[in-house]
Amino acid sequence: MSYFEGRSGERYDRRAGRLNRPLFRKICREIAAVAPPGGAVLDAGTGSGHLLLELARLRPDLRLTGADLSADMIAIGRRHVRDASLQDRITLDVADVAALPHPDGVFDLVVSTLSMHHWDRVDRAVAEFARVLKPEAPLWIYDFRFVSVRGLTAAARDRFPGRPIRRTLVRALLPFPIFAGYAI
């Protein structure tokens, strides 16, 4: 059983929802500023959907989708979505980021927060993001600062040729940055 299942998943959801709120709010403000009206956003590795719930409050016009490998986390997220009466705006799918159940070119932005360090194959995930994104649409990945990004950099150069990879340090919880963001 993984850390994200059963009672452990519930504990993780409570802790992550509280601790990650400042980071999620910051990221959601940035997404809200650039997402096109009526746009579609995918949160890859959504966990229990806290980022999407925050984004739904900021931008009621967006169509929001979350994907996570943990069926338990998706079940918790669906409960949050129901409790917030947002079933018509947020869809959560059990899915591997390396094999997304979405057609080509449907998302205006793909974001992932604190998930990349769990991916078995970063190159396959980036390939899937490139596939489901509309042409020129951005990919934003946030993770802990200490996570190696060699695989991300190589995959992004391969799948998004000519696009720069912008790295920013993110201060959200503490006065010093523990997160890094990568905009492609």
N, C-alpha and C positions, 0 to 999 in steps of 0.2 A: 504494500500500500504506500503510495507517495504522500508527501507532506500536504498535498492539496486535496485529500480525500477525507470523507467522513467528518468526525469531530475536529480533526486537525484543519480541515478546510474551513470550517466555521470559525475556528480561532484565528486562522490566517486572515480570513475576510474581515473580521472585526479589527484586528490589529492593522492590517494593510489599509483598510478604509480610512482609519484615523491617521496613521502615520504618513500615508502618501497623499493625503488631501492637499497640502500646500503645493506639492509637485504637480498633481493633476490639475489644480486650479490654474497654475501658471501655464501649463501646456494647453489647456482648454482656451484660455484667453488668446494664445497665439494662433490656435486653429481657428477660433471664431473670427479672428481678424483677416484670415486669408482664404477660408473656404468660400467657394462661390455660392450665391443664393440657391437654395434647394439642392445643394451638393450632397454627395454621398461620401461618407468617411468610414474607413475600416480601422478598428482597433485590434491589432494582431497580438495575441497573448493577453486578451482582455481580463483574464481572471474572472472576478465576479462583477465586472462592468462598471466600477466606480467612475472611471474616466468618462465613459459614455453618458452616465447619469448627469455628471457635471456639465458636459458639453450640451446635452439636451436642454438644460436650464438656460444656457447662454444663447443658444441658437435653435429656436423651435422649428426653423425651416429645414434643418439638415436631416438627411436619412442616415441613420447610424447603425453600424453592424459591428459585432464583436465576434472574434473567433478565439477559442482556447482548447487545448488538448484535454483538459480535465473536465469530464462530464459533471463532477460534483461542483466545481467552480461555476460552470455554466448554469447548473440548477440553482445555485445560490443567486447568481446574477439575474436569472429569470424571475426569481422571487422579488428581488429588489426592483426590477422593471415593473412587475405587476403592482407592487406596493406604491410605486410612484405614478401608476396609471399611464405608463409610456409604452405599452405593448404595440401601439400603432406606429411608433417612431424608432424603437430600438429592437433589433433582431440579434439574438445570440446563438451561435452555432458551435457545436463540438467539432473542432477541426484542427488539423495539424497545419502550422504555418507553411510547411513545405508541400502541402497538398490542399489548397483552399477550394471550397465548393462553390466558387463564383465564376461567372463568365469573364472573358477577357475584357479589359478596358472599361470597367464599370465604376471605379472609385476615383474621386477627385483628390483624395489624400489618403495615405496609409500612415498610421502612427503605431508605434509600439513602445510601451514603457515597462522597463524592468523585466523584460522577457527574454531578450537575446541571450543572456547567459544560460538559459535553459535549452536553447535550440541545439539539436544534434548536428544539423547541417545548415550553417548560416548561408552558404551559397544557394541551397535549394529554396530557403525562405525568401531570399532577395530575388531569385528568379520568379517565384510566385507573385511577389509584390509587383515586380515589373510587369508581369502578365495581367494582373487585375487592375492596375492603374491606367487611367487615361493617358494619352501622350502628353509629356511634359508635366504631369501631375507630380507633386512632391511626395517623398518618402521621408518620414521623420522617425528616428529611432533613438530612444533614451534608455540608458542603462547606467549601472554603477561605473564610476570613473575608472576603476581598476580592471574592468573587463577588457580583454584583448579585442581589438577591432581589426586585426589583420585580415581575417576572413571576410568581414563586412566590407572593408576597403577594396579588396580584390574582387569580390562579387559585384559591388557597386560599379566599379570601373568597367567590368565586363557587361553588365546588364544596362547601365546608364552611361554609355560612352559620351565623353565630352561634357558631362555634367559635373560641376565641382561638388566635393564633399565638404560641407562646412561643419566644423566641430565647435561646440560651445560648452563651457562649463556652466552648470546650473546650480544656483543657490536657491534652495526651496525650504529646507528643514533647519539647517544650521548656518552659521555665518561663513563657513567654508564650503566649497562645492564638493559634494560627494557623487554627483551625477554628471554625466556628459550627454550632450545631445548631438545627433548627427543628422544633418539635413542634406538630402540628396535630390 
